[in-house]
Amino acid sequence: MSAVLKLYNTLTREREIFAPIDPARIRLYVCGPTVYDFAHIGNARPLIVFDTLYRVLRELYGADHVKYVRNITDVDDKINARAAERKISIRELTEATNAVFQQDVADLNCLPPDVQPRATEHIAEMIALVEKLIANGHAYAADGHVLFDVPSMKDYGGLSRRPLDDMIAGARVDVAPYKRGEMDFVLWKPSKEGEPGWDSPWGFGRPGWHLECSAMSHKHLGEVFDIHGGGIDLVFPHHENEIAQTRCAFGHDVMANVWMHNGFLQVEGEKMSKSLGNFITIHELLHEDKFGGRAWKGEVLRLAMLRGAYRQPIDWTVKALEEAEKTLQRWYALLREQKPEAGELSEPFLDALCDDLNTPKAIAELHQLAGAGEADKLLRAANLLGLLHDDPASWTKTAADIDAALVEKLIAERLDARRAKNFAESDRLRDLIVAMGVKIMDAKDKQTGELSTRWEVG
């Protein structure tokens, strides 16, 4: 296949043909979690989007020729505050939170990145980067802090393209007497007693958040690399400041050639927030009955997320999850019936993904393949999207899987409960029957009014 990958570049505001710096060494960096709390469903979107990009790059260039780096921020003010609140050590908090994160991501069928660097393991690289910025005239030390001198970079703001007043407001600028300019941001700051810190030329302290990603991406991918990704909320100030630090340290026109950002997520038509009671974590969706009254399989979450174009906002609803689940059940039923090996990759499917990750169009092709009964091609294409990796028997039921005698017994008990007007018990028995993979249909005799029930594998 000779598919041409086109990606929308936030830096240029254009869809461009992807031209790797070195086709034998594609380099991708994505901002990872700050491990102070469980990742919420909005955090799942970049995880799934950029895992899909990673899979496509591996398909086009070969798995051995793509390097995916997704960092772990394990030093941060939010971490300090949460550890103090819970009266546990920072290490205990970050280790426990990261363990849950790694399992959540695996449950979403995301491939592990090639490297997951931790901020705390790259302090020496961060200090070296700050020293370089000072030497190049782009940073200054003041009152135990080191700050980036924004006016020293003539084209600062090229990624977000915001007017200066908007950037000042968006950056939530701290007013401090040691700052030369109100837009200057922290590279290094002193640590208080009890806070994590490291010795540096400017005293005992810790790095600023923006600095961490610049240092880690440089160490693992070089001064300039191919693609940098993250959520649209990171464009300013985080990604803008990453660019400033890296470009001014190494003297290049770009930090990454392509910048990609996924759109926002809302829940049932509203912005997700704890005050509205609609704040939900990946872990809760997978293991609790907080959303839609039940837990959901990771593959259902993944398909529901991929049904929307990655750059557009997405509304996270129970209905969307139910539709995704029904789709997967139909596809798995076809796999169970045909028992296929993965076939050749559908050209229209790959073309859709190469069109700036057009997953809605790619999923439409999966429906076409399923409708045509081409289970081998369906399996191959779905696998590329991180779908249909489960045992089909765990998603579908056949008559051989059903204990017919037990079903008949439960149906009889349910009818008795209805006759006794014990509707709570009737509903409980109905839910038990449905959970067995059985569909029940009630009918009332027109002459006697007697209720009867028939069933079939659902």
C-alpha positions as CSV (number, residue, x, y, z in Angstrom):
1,M,0.0,0.0,0.0
2,S,1.1,3.5,-0.7
3,A,-1.0,5.5,1.7
4,V,0.1,9.1,2.3
5,L,-0.2,10.3,5.8
6,K,-1.6,13.8,6.2
7,L,-1.8,15.5,9.7
8,Y,-3.2,18.8,10.8
9,N,-0.4,20.9,12.3
10,T,-1.4,23.3,15.0
11,L,1.8,25.3,14.4
12,T,0.9,26.1,10.7
13,R,-2.9,25.7,11.0
14,E,-2.7,23.5,7.9
15,R,-3.1,19.9,7.0
16,E,0.3,18.7,5.7
17,I,1.8,15.6,4.2
18,F,3.9,14.1,7.0
19,A,7.6,14.2,6.1
20,P,9.7,12.5,8.8
21,I,13.1,13.9,9.6
22,D,14.4,10.3,9.3
23,P,12.0,7.6,8.0
24,A,14.0,5.0,9.9
25,R,13.5,6.9,13.2
26,I,10.1,8.5,13.6
27,R,9.9,10.4,16.9
28,L,6.7,11.2,18.8
29,Y,6.3,12.9,22.2
30,V,3.1,13.2,24.1
31,C,2.5,14.9,27.5
32,G,1.6,12.3,30.1
33,P,-0.1,12.4,33.5
34,T,0.7,14.3,36.6
35,V,0.3,11.5,39.1
36,Y,-1.5,13.1,42.0
37,D,-5.0,11.7,41.3
38,F,-6.7,9.1,39.0
39,A,-6.9,10.2,35.4
40,H,-10.4,11.4,34.3
41,I,-12.2,10.5,31.1
42,G,-11.0,13.7,29.5
43,N,-7.4,12.5,30.0
44,A,-8.3,9.3,28.2
45,R,-8.9,11.1,24.9
46,P,-5.2,12.0,24.2
47,L,-4.2,8.6,25.4
48,I,-6.4,6.9,22.9
49,V,-5.8,9.4,20.1
50,F,-2.1,9.3,20.2
51,D,-2.0,5.5,20.7
52,T,-3.9,5.4,17.4
53,L,-1.4,7.7,15.8
54,Y,1.4,5.5,17.2
55,R,-0.2,2.4,15.7
56,V,-0.6,4.1,12.3
57,L,3.0,5.2,12.3
58,R,4.1,1.6,13.1
59,E,2.0,0.3,10.3
60,L,3.4,2.7,7.8
61,Y,7.1,2.8,8.8
62,G,7.5,-0.5,10.8
63,A,7.3,-1.0,14.6
64,D,11.1,-0.9,15.0
65,H,11.3,2.6,13.3
66,V,8.9,4.5,15.6
67,K,9.9,5.8,19.1
68,Y,7.0,7.0,21.3
69,V,7.8,8.9,24.5
70,R,5.1,9.8,27.0
71,N,6.3,11.3,30.3
72,I,5.2,10.9,33.9
73,T,5.2,14.1,36.0
74,D,6.0,13.0,39.5
75,V,7.1,16.4,40.9
76,D,4.5,19.1,41.0
77,D,2.7,21.5,43.4
78,K,-0.5,19.5,43.1
79,I,1.4,16.3,44.1
80,N,2.8,18.1,47.2
81,A,-0.6,19.4,48.2
82,R,-2.4,16.0,47.7
83,A,0.3,14.1,49.7
84,A,0.0,16.6,52.5
85,E,-3.8,16.4,52.5
86,R,-3.7,12.6,52.7
87,K,-0.8,12.6,55.2
88,I,1.3,10.2,53.1
89,S,4.7,10.5,51.4
90,I,5.0,12.0,48.0
91,R,6.6,8.8,46.8
92,E,3.7,6.7,48.2
93,L,1.2,8.9,46.4
94,T,2.9,9.0,43.0
95,E,3.7,5.2,43.0
96,A,0.1,4.2,43.9
97,T,-1.4,6.7,41.4
98,N,0.9,5.7,38.6
99,A,0.1,2.0,39.1
100,V,-3.6,2.7,38.6
101,F,-2.9,4.9,35.6
102,Q,-0.8,2.1,33.9
103,Q,-3.6,-0.4,34.4
104,D,-6.2,2.0,33.2
105,V,-4.3,2.7,30.0
106,A,-3.7,-1.1,29.4
107,D,-7.5,-1.7,29.9
108,L,-8.1,0.9,27.1
109,N,-5.9,-1.3,24.8
110,C,-3.2,1.4,24.5
111,L,0.2,0.1,23.6
112,P,2.9,1.0,26.1
113,P,5.1,3.8,24.9
114,D,8.7,2.9,24.1
115,V,9.9,5.2,26.9
116,Q,8.0,6.6,29.9
117,P,10.4,9.0,31.5
118,R,9.8,10.3,35.0
119,A,10.5,13.9,35.8
120,T,12.4,13.1,39.0
121,E,14.8,11.0,37.1
122,H,15.8,13.9,34.8
123,I,16.7,16.7,37.2
124,A,20.4,16.8,36.0
125,E,19.1,17.3,32.4
126,M,16.8,20.1,33.6
127,I,19.5,21.9,35.4
128,A,21.8,21.7,32.4
129,L,19.0,23.1,30.2
130,V,18.5,26.1,32.6
131,E,22.2,26.8,32.5
132,K,22.2,26.8,28.7
133,L,19.3,29.2,28.7
134,I,21.1,31.6,31.1
135,A,24.3,31.4,29.0
136,N,22.3,32.1,25.8
137,G,20.7,35.2,27.4
138,H,17.2,33.8,27.6
139,A,16.9,33.3,31.4
140,Y,18.0,35.0,34.6
141,A,18.3,34.1,38.2
142,A,16.6,36.1,40.8
143,D,15.8,35.5,44.5
144,G,16.4,31.8,44.4
145,H,14.3,31.5,41.2
146,V,15.3,31.2,37.6
147,L,12.9,32.7,35.0
148,F,12.6,32.5,31.3
149,D,13.0,36.0,29.8
150,V,10.0,36.0,27.4
151,P,10.9,39.4,25.6
152,S,14.3,37.8,24.7
153,M,12.4,35.5,22.2
154,K,11.2,37.8,19.4
155,D,8.6,35.3,18.0
156,Y,7.2,34.0,21.3
157,G,3.6,32.9,21.0
158,G,3.8,31.4,17.5
159,L,1.9,28.2,18.4
160,S,-1.1,29.7,20.2
161,R,-1.0,33.0,18.1
162,R,-2.7,34.9,21.0
163,P,-2.5,38.7,21.4
164,L,-0.2,39.7,24.3
165,D,-3.1,40.6,26.6
166,D,-4.7,37.2,26.1
167,M,-1.5,35.5,26.8
168,I,-1.0,37.4,30.0
169,A,-4.5,36.5,31.1
170,G,-4.2,32.9,30.0
171,A,-0.9,32.4,31.8
172,R,-2.4,33.4,35.1
173,V,0.8,35.4,35.6
174,D,2.2,35.5,39.2
175,V,3.1,39.0,40.3
176,A,6.6,38.9,41.9
177,P,9.2,41.7,42.6
178,Y,12.0,39.6,41.2
179,K,10.5,39.2,37.7
180,R,11.7,41.5,34.9
181,G,8.5,41.1,32.8
182,E,5.0,40.0,33.7
183,M,5.1,37.2,31.1
184,D,8.3,35.6,32.4
185,F,7.8,32.1,33.7
186,V,9.5,29.9,36.2
187,L,12.2,27.4,35.2
188,W,13.4,26.7,38.7
189,K,12.1,27.6,42.1
190,P,13.1,27.2,45.7
191,S,11.7,24.3,47.7
192,K,10.2,24.9,51.2
193,E,10.9,22.7,54.1
194,G,9.2,19.3,53.6
195,E,8.9,19.8,49.8
196,P,10.9,17.7,47.4
197,G,14.0,19.5,46.1
198,W,17.5,19.1,44.6
199,D,20.7,21.0,44.9
200,S,21.4,23.4,42.0
201,P,23.5,26.4,41.2
202,W,20.6,28.6,42.4
203,G,20.0,26.8,45.7
204,F,17.9,23.9,46.8
205,G,14.8,23.7,44.7
206,R,12.7,22.0,42.0
207,P,11.9,22.5,38.3
208,G,8.9,24.3,36.7
209,W,6.4,22.1,34.9
210,H,7.2,23.4,31.4
211,L,10.9,22.7,31.9
212,E,10.3,19.1,32.6
213,C,8.9,18.2,29.2
214,S,11.6,20.2,27.3
215,A,14.4,18.3,29.2
216,M,12.8,14.8,28.8
217,S,11.9,15.2,25.1
218,H,15.4,16.5,24.4
219,K,17.1,13.6,26.2
220,H,15.0,10.8,24.5
221,L,14.2,12.4,21.1
222,G,16.8,15.0,20.4
223,E,16.8,18.8,19.8
224,V,14.2,18.6,17.0
225,F,11.8,15.7,16.5
226,D,8.8,14.8,14.4
227,I,5.6,15.1,16.3
228,H,4.5,16.6,19.7
229,G,1.0,15.8,20.9
230,G,-1.4,16.6,23.7
231,G,-4.8,18.0,24.6
232,I,-5.9,21.4,23.2
233,D,-5.8,22.8,26.7
234,L,-2.0,22.5,26.7
235,V,-1.4,24.7,23.7
236,F,-1.0,27.7,26.0
237,P,1.0,28.1,28.2
238,H,2.5,24.6,28.5
239,H,3.4,23.9,24.8
240,E,4.1,27.5,24.0
241,N,6.7,27.5,26.9
242,E,8.2,24.2,25.9
243,I,8.9,25.6,22.5
244,A,10.4,28.7,23.9
245,Q,12.8,26.8,26.2
246,T,13.9,24.2,23.7
247,R,14.3,26.6,20.7
248,C,16.2,29.2,22.7
249,A,18.4,26.6,24.3
250,F,19.4,24.9,21.0
251,G,19.0,27.6,18.5
252,H,16.5,25.9,16.1
253,D,13.5,27.3,14.3
254,V,11.2,24.6,15.7
255,M,11.1,22.1,18.6
256,A,8.9,19.6,16.7
257,N,7.9,19.8,13.1
258,V,4.2,18.8,13.7
259,W,2.1,19.8,16.7
260,M,-1.2,17.8,17.2
261,H,-3.9,18.5,19.7
262,N,-7.2,16.7,20.5
263,G,-10.4,18.6,21.3
264,F,-12.2,19.0,24.6
265,L,-14.6,16.5,26.1
266,Q,-17.8,17.2,27.9
267,V,-20.2,14.8,29.8
268,E,-23.8,14.5,28.8
269,G,-23.7,18.0,27.2
270,E,-22.0,19.8,30.1
271,K,-18.4,20.7,31.0
272,M,-17.0,18.1,33.4
273,S,-16.5,19.4,36.9
274,K,-16.7,18.1,40.4
275,S,-19.2,20.9,41.4
276,L,-21.6,19.5,38.8
277,G,-21.2,16.0,40.0
278,N,-20.2,14.7,36.5
279,F,-16.5,14.4,37.1
280,I,-15.6,10.7,36.3
281,T,-12.4,8.9,36.2
282,I,-11.3,6.1,33.8
283,H,-11.0,3.8,36.7
284,E,-14.6,4.5,37.8
285,L,-15.9,3.8,34.3
286,L,-14.0,0.5,34.2
287,H,-14.8,-0.8,37.6
288,E,-17.8,1.0,39.2
289,D,-21.5,1.7,38.5
290,K,-21.1,5.5,38.5
291,F,-21.9,6.1,34.8
292,G,-25.0,4.5,33.4
293,G,-25.5,2.3,36.5
294,R,-22.8,-0.1,35.5
295,A,-19.1,-0.7,34.7
296,W,-17.9,-0.7,31.1
297,K,-15.2,-2.7,29.2
298,G,-12.2,-0.7,28.1
299,E,-12.8,-1.6,24.5
300,V,-16.3,0.0,24.7
301,L,-14.6,3.3,26.0
302,R,-12.1,3.1,23.2
303,L,-14.6,2.7,20.4
304,A,-16.9,5.4,21.8
305,M,-13.9,7.8,21.9
306,L,-12.8,6.9,18.3
307,R,-16.2,7.5,16.9
308,G,-15.6,11.2,17.1
309,A,-13.1,13.2,15.0
310,Y,-10.1,13.8,17.3
311,R,-9.8,17.6,16.8
312,Q,-13.5,18.2,17.5
313,P,-15.2,18.4,20.9
314,I,-16.9,15.2,22.0
315,D,-19.9,14.6,24.2
316,W,-19.4,11.6,26.5
317,T,-22.8,10.0,27.0
318,V,-24.3,6.7,28.3
319,K,-26.0,6.4,24.9
320,A,-22.7,6.6,23.1
321,L,-21.3,3.8,25.3
322,E,-24.3,1.6,24.7
323,E,-24.1,2.1,20.9
324,A,-20.4,1.2,21.0
325,E,-21.0,-1.9,23.0
326,K,-23.7,-3.1,20.7
327,T,-21.4,-2.5,17.7
328,L,-18.7,-4.6,19.3
329,Q,-21.1,-7.4,20.2
330,R,-22.1,-7.6,16.5
331,W,-18.5,-7.7,15.3
332,Y,-17.5,-10.3,17.9
333,A,-20.5,-12.4,16.9
334,L,-19.2,-12.4,13.3
335,L,-15.7,-13.4,14.5
336,R,-17.2,-16.2,16.7
337,E,-19.2,-17.5,13.7
338,Q,-16.3,-17.5,11.2
339,K,-13.3,-17.9,13.4
340,P,-11.0,-16.0,11.0
341,E,-7.3,-15.3,10.9
342,A,-6.4,-11.6,10.3
343,G,-6.6,-10.9,6.6
344,E,-5.1,-8.1,4.4
345,L,-5.6,-4.5,5.5
346,S,-8.5,-2.7,3.8
347,E,-7.1,0.1,1.7
348,P,-10.1,2.5,2.3
349,F,-9.6,1.9,6.0
350,L,-6.0,2.8,6.0
351,D,-6.6,5.8,3.7
352,A,-9.2,7.1,6.2
353,L,-6.7,6.9,9.1
354,C,-4.0,8.5,6.9
355,D,-6.4,11.4,6.4
356,D,-5.5,13.2,9.7
357,L,-6.7,10.2,11.7
358,N,-10.2,10.2,10.3
359,T,-11.5,7.5,12.7
360,P,-15.2,8.1,12.0
361,K,-14.6,7.2,8.4
362,A,-12.3,4.3,9.3
363,I,-15.1,2.9,11.6
364,A,-17.6,3.3,8.8
365,E,-15.3,1.0,6.7
366,L,-15.3,-1.5,9.6
367,H,-19.1,-1.5,9.4
368,Q,-18.9,-2.1,5.7
369,L,-16.5,-5.1,6.2
370,A,-18.8,-6.6,8.9
371,G,-21.9,-6.1,6.7
372,A,-20.1,-7.9,3.8
373,G,-19.2,-10.7,6.2
374,E,-15.4,-10.1,5.6
375,A,-14.4,-11.1,9.1
376,D,-10.8,-11.6,8.2
377,K,-10.4,-8.0,6.9
378,L,-12.6,-6.7,9.8
379,L,-10.3,-8.3,12.3
380,R,-7.1,-7.0,10.7
381,A,-8.4,-3.4,10.5
382,A,-10.0,-3.4,13.9
383,N,-6.8,-4.6,15.5
384,L,-5.0,-1.6,14.0
385,L,-7.5,0.6,15.9
386,G,-6.8,-1.4,19.1
387,L,-10.2,-3.2,18.9
388,L,-11.3,-6.9,18.7
389,H,-8.4,-8.3,20.7
390,D,-10.7,-10.2,23.1
391,D,-12.0,-13.7,23.0
392,P,-15.3,-13.4,21.0
393,A,-16.9,-15.9,23.5
394,S,-16.6,-13.2,26.2
395,W,-18.7,-10.8,24.2
396,T,-21.3,-13.1,22.6
397,K,-23.6,-15.9,23.7
398,T,-24.8,-18.9,21.7
399,A,-27.5,-21.5,22.6
400,A,-24.7,-23.8,23.7
401,D,-23.6,-21.3,26.3
402,I,-27.0,-21.0,28.0
403,D,-28.3,-23.1,30.8
404,A,-31.8,-23.5,29.3
405,A,-33.2,-25.3,32.4
406,L,-32.0,-22.4,34.6
407,V,-33.5,-19.8,32.3
408,E,-36.9,-21.6,32.3
409,K,-36.8,-21.8,36.1
410,L,-36.1,-18.1,36.5
411,I,-38.8,-17.2,34.0
412,A,-41.3,-19.2,35.9
413,E,-40.3,-17.5,39.2
414,R,-40.6,-14.1,37.5
415,L,-44.1,-14.9,36.3
416,D,-45.1,-16.0,39.8
417,A,-43.7,-12.7,41.1
418,R,-45.6,-10.7,38.6
419,R,-48.9,-12.5,39.4
420,A,-48.2,-11.7,43.1
421,K,-47.6,-8.0,42.1
422,N,-44.1,-8.3,43.5
423,F,-42.6,-6.1,40.8
424,A,-39.3,-5.5,42.6
425,E,-38.6,-9.2,42.6
426,S,-39.9,-9.5,39.1
427,D,-37.4,-6.8,38.0
428,R,-34.6,-8.5,39.9
429,L,-35.2,-11.9,38.1
430,R,-35.5,-10.2,34.8
431,D,-32.1,-8.6,35.3
432,L,-30.6,-12.0,36.2
433,I,-32.0,-13.5,33.0
434,V,-30.7,-10.7,30.8
435,A,-27.3,-10.9,32.4
436,M,-27.1,-14.5,31.2
437,G,-27.2,-13.2,27.6
438,V,-30.9,-13.9,27.1
439,K,-33.5,-11.7,25.6
440,I,-37.1,-12.2,27.0
441,M,-40.4,-11.3,25.3
442,D,-43.6,-11.1,27.2
443,A,-47.0,-11.6,25.7
444,K,-50.5,-11.5,27.1
445,D,-53.3,-13.9,26.0
446,K,-56.1,-11.8,24.6
447,Q,-58.9,-14.0,25.9
448,T,-57.6,-15.0,29.4
449,G,-55.2,-12.2,30.0
450,E,-52.6,-14.7,31.2
451,L,-49.0,-13.6,30.8
452,S,-46.5,-15.8,29.0
453,T,-42.8,-15.3,28.3
454,R,-40.6,-16.7,25.5
455,W,-36.9,-16.3,25.3
456,E,-34.0,-16.4,22.9
457,V,-30.2,-15.9,23.0
458,G,-29.7,-12.2,23.1
